[in-house]
Amino acid sequence: MSFTKLGRIIAFVIVIYGLLGIAFGIGIAFLAGDMETNQILARRYLGSVTSGESINEGVYAGAALSL
């Protein structure tokens, strides 16, 4: 029973991480006027090269749970 609860908590954290990555990636994509600004903001706030990479990581986190 405790392993099931622990698994649910871990799954919930991964889903939240994925949703936040997608939300912040889309936010930076719309906020940045050009690609150079996109790269600067993504490196500073997301830890990825572009906002698109952050969106992909968020989708992959969600897809990992669906397997």
Buried (B, 14 or more C-beta within 10 A) or exposed (E): EEEEEEEEEEEEEBBEBBEBBBEBBBBBBEEBEEEEEBBEBBEEBBEBEBBBBBBBBBBEBBEEEEE
